[in-house]
Amino acid sequence: MAAPVGLTDIPVADNHCHAVEAEQPDGVAQWRQYFSESPDPQMRTGDVAETAFYRRLLRRMAAFHQVPPAEADVLSARAAFSTADLAGALFRDARIESVVVDTGYPDPAGALGRDDFARASGAERADLLRLELLFQELVAGCASYGELTDAIRHRLADVRGSGYAGFKSIAGYRTGLAIRRWPADEARAAYRAARDEVARCGSVRLGYQPLLDTLLHVAFEAAAAQELPVQPTCAPRLRWNCGTCSRNAATGRCRWCCCTAAGPTSGRALTWLPCTATSTSTCRSRSRSCRSPR
């Protein structure tokens, strides 16, 4: 039998990270909530501690901190570090030397600053602009569809000059990865529906597919012109229910969200532009209903 290949001394480039929260969780209940997106409080604060991945994590953390593999001991040892010191120790232990950061989560106002992160981790960092959050901000602030598309082109005119190395999209979580070009009248109608949501709620969660797809194509054009990468979230296709379908279980054919499909969709592929070496992501899992805070 061949000897295993040792990878311990090979540095890591993590191409899908999020910023480090400046204030780390205080207490068991708050800590456990990081390990589930379930809306059920019992799941988030109790049941999650019985999952296999949580138990394995405690064992690995105990070994790292050199304490017994009990939750209280592990969290006590962890709490003895400042955020910067903890990040630095973990990065060095894992030999992470570079990271690509999706800036869409957590809120940058609550994250460890770039300079503090660089000093703590010693890692090279490239930030990606989360497109859906930019679109939501501009939909809320633009009084016409034309003003919206002009504002997006203006904001994306010099992406590197704004401090970003590329784009991040979570369209797969919102309306699916079957991104296409829509007739202008449908994109405008979706914009009006999104503006109605802004009027009702003060903000919008952009799940209107004709609008989101159209704005993504505007961003793709900017990426192509500036030779920027676009990183999609390529999870198995998720079915999302729009506000109308969530409120009315009898709704069977909404045009603007993932609940349009009469049955599961599989094997749908998407090539993301621009690229010198294009990558294609194919989702072959059966569709499933789910909800997520993203």
C-alpha positions as MATLAB code, in Angstrom:
seq = 'MAAPVGLTDIPVADNHCHAVEAEQPDGVAQWRQYFSESPDPQMRTGDVAETAFYRRLLRRMAAFHQVPPAEADVLSARAAFSTADLAGALFRDARIESVVVDTGYPDPAGALGRDDFARASGAERADLLRLELLFQELVAGCASYGELTDAIRHRLADVRGSGYAGFKSIAGYRTGLAIRRWPADEARAAYRAARDEVARCGSVRLGYQPLLDTLLHVAFEAAAAQELPVQPTCAPRLRWNCGTCSRNAATGRCRWCCCTAAGPTSGRALTWLPCTATSTSTCRSRSRSCRSPR';
ca = [
       0.000    0.000    0.000;
       1.363    3.379   -0.993;
       2.288    5.798    1.773;
      -0.081    8.762    2.158;
       1.038   11.996    0.571;
       1.976   14.582    3.176;
       0.276   17.927    2.620;
       1.078   19.534    5.968;
       3.798   21.810    4.627;
       1.863   23.031    1.590;
       0.460   26.558    2.042;
      -3.250   27.077    1.443;
      -5.050   29.639   -0.714;
      -8.683   29.744    0.441;
     -10.779   31.010   -2.456;
     -14.082   31.349   -0.588;
     -13.856   33.207    2.720;
     -15.815   35.771    4.665;
     -14.436   38.554    6.820;
     -13.668   37.851   10.479;
     -16.209   39.320   12.879;
     -14.541   41.833   15.186;
     -16.668   40.795   18.160;
     -16.544   37.055   18.682;
     -19.517   35.166   20.199;
     -19.921   35.430   23.960;
     -21.501   32.366   25.503;
     -22.566   28.896   24.422;
     -25.955   29.817   22.941;
     -24.541   32.559   20.720;
     -21.647   30.339   19.611;
     -23.914   27.452   18.619;
     -26.040   29.672   16.388;
     -23.149   29.892   13.936;
     -23.637   26.241   13.023;
     -27.173   26.217   11.669;
     -29.331   28.420    9.447;
     -32.493   26.860   10.850;
     -35.140   29.384   11.976;
     -35.981   27.049   14.899;
     -34.413   28.422   18.126;
     -34.167   24.927   19.615;
     -32.186   23.723   16.617;
     -29.855   26.730   16.679;
     -29.129   26.701   20.399;
     -29.619   23.065   21.423;
     -29.876   20.375   18.785;
     -26.935   21.633   16.746;
     -24.583   20.524   19.537;
     -25.555   16.900   18.845;
     -24.579   16.983   15.171;
     -21.561   15.003   13.970;
     -19.755   18.002   12.479;
     -20.143   20.043   15.682;
     -18.766   17.215   17.828;
     -15.858   16.703   15.447;
     -15.123   20.429   15.524;
     -14.981   20.402   19.330;
     -12.442   17.587   19.238;
     -10.272   19.448   16.732;
     -10.546   22.700   18.705;
      -9.657   20.879   21.908;
      -6.517   19.517   20.278;
      -5.613   22.974   18.983;
      -6.105   24.633   22.393;
      -4.708   21.633   24.293;
      -7.719   21.275   26.577;
     -10.224   18.461   27.256;
     -12.771   17.937   24.422;
     -15.672   19.413   26.380;
     -17.597   22.397   25.055;
     -17.069   24.530   28.162;
     -13.300   23.911   28.195;
     -12.932   24.591   24.475;
     -14.921   27.839   24.550;
     -13.108   29.027   27.672;
      -9.739   28.486   25.981;
     -10.971   30.214   22.842;
     -12.257   33.217   24.795;
      -8.777   33.807   26.229;
      -7.646   35.087   22.809;
      -8.373   38.465   21.297;
     -10.015   38.328   17.857;
      -6.770   39.273   16.117;
      -4.661   36.819   18.116;
      -7.126   33.990   17.520;
      -7.274   34.663   13.771;
      -3.492   34.779   13.579;
      -3.047   31.524   15.482;
      -5.581   29.686   13.355;
      -4.177   30.998   10.074;
      -0.668   29.969   11.042;
      -1.813   26.539   12.182;
      -3.630   25.910    8.890;
      -0.875   27.550    6.804;
      -3.395   29.810    5.051;
      -1.310   32.300    3.082;
      -3.930   33.918    0.842;
      -7.693   34.411    0.891;
     -10.462   35.518   -1.461;
     -13.101   37.272    0.646;
     -16.803   37.600   -0.138;
     -17.542   40.979    1.435;
     -21.307   40.411    1.453;
     -21.263   38.825    4.907;
     -20.793   39.829    7.666;
     -21.569   43.535    7.555;
     -18.202   45.278    7.024;
     -19.065   47.619    9.911;
     -18.812   44.669   12.295;
     -15.822   42.951   10.710;
     -12.128   43.065   11.485;
     -10.691   45.872    9.337;
      -8.454   45.082    6.368;
      -5.308   46.404    8.060;
      -6.054   44.582   11.316;
      -6.800   41.417    9.383;
      -3.569   41.681    7.399;
      -1.491   42.165   10.564;
      -3.225   39.301   12.352;
      -3.304   36.709    9.575;
      -0.252   37.625    7.530;
      -2.268   36.481    4.502;
      -2.595   38.095    1.108;
      -6.206   39.140    0.596;
      -8.431   39.805   -2.433;
     -11.942   41.171   -1.870;
     -14.967   40.356   -4.044;
     -17.909   42.749   -4.427;
     -21.221   41.031   -3.605;
     -23.370   42.057   -6.567;
     -26.809   41.387   -5.089;
     -26.211   43.762   -2.162;
     -25.099   46.514   -4.534;
     -28.180   45.941   -6.682;
     -30.486   46.055   -3.653;
     -28.966   49.331   -2.490;
     -29.393   50.923   -5.903;
     -32.918   49.590   -6.493;
     -33.931   51.240   -3.223;
     -32.262   54.520   -4.203;
     -33.143   54.875   -7.899;
     -36.510   56.256   -8.924;
     -36.516   54.793  -12.461;
     -35.285   51.707  -14.254;
     -33.010   53.755  -16.497;
     -31.521   55.526  -13.498;
     -30.862   52.121  -11.926;
     -28.941   50.650  -14.858;
     -26.959   53.876  -15.281;
     -26.078   53.876  -11.576;
     -24.868   50.271  -11.728;
     -22.663   50.989  -14.749;
     -21.236   54.014  -12.943;
     -20.520   52.073   -9.716;
     -18.853   49.256  -11.651;
     -16.794   51.476  -13.951;
     -13.555   51.021  -11.967;
     -13.854   47.960   -9.767;
     -10.160   47.596   -8.952;
      -9.988   51.285   -8.145;
     -12.774   50.677   -5.600;
     -10.663   48.038   -3.877;
     -12.166   44.868   -5.324;
     -10.530   42.086   -7.317;
     -13.747   40.722   -8.822;
     -17.432   39.985   -8.286;
     -19.351   37.538   -6.122;
     -22.913   36.473   -6.939;
     -25.364   34.459   -4.855;
     -27.977   34.279   -7.618;
     -28.081   30.537   -7.016;
     -29.636   31.267   -3.621;
     -32.048   33.858   -4.954;
     -33.552   32.840   -8.291;
     -31.356   29.968   -9.490;
     -28.448   29.657  -11.875;
     -30.518   29.550  -15.070;
     -29.544   33.159  -15.777;
     -30.845   34.446  -19.095;
     -31.728   37.563  -21.009;
     -35.266   38.842  -20.468;
     -37.458   41.136  -22.593;
     -37.063   44.733  -21.478;
     -40.725   45.030  -20.484;
     -40.424   42.075  -18.084;
     -37.263   43.504  -16.514;
     -39.007   46.845  -16.033;
     -42.089   45.168  -14.540;
     -39.833   43.296  -12.100;
     -38.145   46.587  -11.196;
     -41.548   48.093  -10.381;
     -42.385   45.100   -8.194;
     -39.053   45.495   -6.384;
     -39.756   49.200   -5.849;
     -43.154   48.297   -4.401;
     -41.333   46.113   -1.881;
     -39.077   49.051   -1.019;
     -42.158   51.222   -0.448;
     -43.695   48.606    1.851;
     -40.607   47.491    3.745;
     -37.998   50.219    3.339;
     -35.630   47.844    1.535;
     -35.704   44.975   -0.939;
     -34.422   41.422   -0.983;
     -33.737   41.037   -4.684;
     -35.491   37.864   -5.761;
     -37.161   39.119   -8.949;
     -35.543   37.013  -11.637;
     -36.058   39.192  -14.747;
     -34.525   42.127  -12.893;
     -31.721   40.228  -11.175;
     -30.706   38.408  -14.368;
     -30.694   41.660  -16.323;
     -28.558   43.458  -13.751;
     -26.161   40.515  -13.628;
     -25.637   40.846  -17.379;
     -24.772   44.523  -16.837;
     -22.187   43.413  -14.273;
     -20.865   40.695  -16.604;
     -20.246   43.349  -19.259;
     -18.242   45.393  -16.731;
     -16.299   42.298  -15.705;
     -15.484   41.444  -19.310;
     -14.322   44.976  -20.066;
     -12.055   45.040  -16.995;
     -10.987   41.364  -17.175;
     -12.388   40.583  -13.734;
     -13.404   37.170  -12.373;
     -16.974   36.431  -11.318;
     -17.379   33.886   -8.530;
     -20.833   32.293   -8.267;
     -22.161   30.300   -5.368;
     -22.648   26.935   -7.056;
     -24.603   24.886   -4.568;
     -27.142   22.311   -5.771;
     -30.075   24.173   -7.282;
     -32.254   25.571   -4.509;
     -35.918   26.377   -4.906;
     -36.881   29.735   -3.471;
     -40.398   30.955   -2.835;
     -41.093   34.586   -3.575;
     -43.240   36.712   -1.287;
     -46.392   35.961   -3.272;
     -45.857   32.199   -3.214;
     -44.867   32.224    0.465;
     -48.066   34.017    1.408;
     -50.354   32.032   -0.875;
     -49.836   28.287   -0.959;
     -52.301   28.032   -3.853;
     -49.993   29.991   -6.137;
     -48.601   27.504   -8.607;
     -47.070   29.535  -11.417;
     -45.143   32.596  -10.329;
     -42.919   33.782  -13.206;
     -40.267   35.442  -11.095;
     -38.867   32.898   -8.672;
     -37.626   29.335   -8.477;
     -41.087   28.031   -7.644;
     -42.001   28.419  -11.327;
     -40.879   24.866  -12.071;
     -43.629   22.276  -12.148;
     -41.082   19.666  -11.088;
     -37.419   19.327  -10.103;
     -34.834   20.775  -12.446;
     -31.559   18.931  -12.860;
     -28.486   18.980  -15.058;
     -28.723   22.704  -15.792;
     -25.334   24.182  -16.628;
     -24.060   27.726  -16.591;
     -20.834   29.217  -17.882;
     -19.850   32.438  -16.159;
     -18.157   35.175  -18.165;
     -15.691   36.727  -18.584;
     -12.911   34.205  -18.566;
      -9.755   33.145  -20.248;
     -10.406   29.629  -18.988;
     -14.163   29.382  -18.573;
     -15.579   27.226  -15.841;
     -18.935   25.503  -16.059;
     -20.941   24.549  -13.017;
     -23.612   21.899  -13.417;
     -26.193   21.290  -10.731;
     -27.506   17.725  -10.837;
     -29.239   17.532   -7.483;
     -33.005   17.464   -7.315;
     -34.634   20.734   -6.396;
     -35.724   21.127   -2.808;
     -37.639   23.797   -0.961;
     -35.570   25.724    1.546;
     -35.165   29.100    3.089;
     -31.965   30.854    4.052;
     -31.035   34.228    5.578;
     -28.635   34.961    2.698;
];
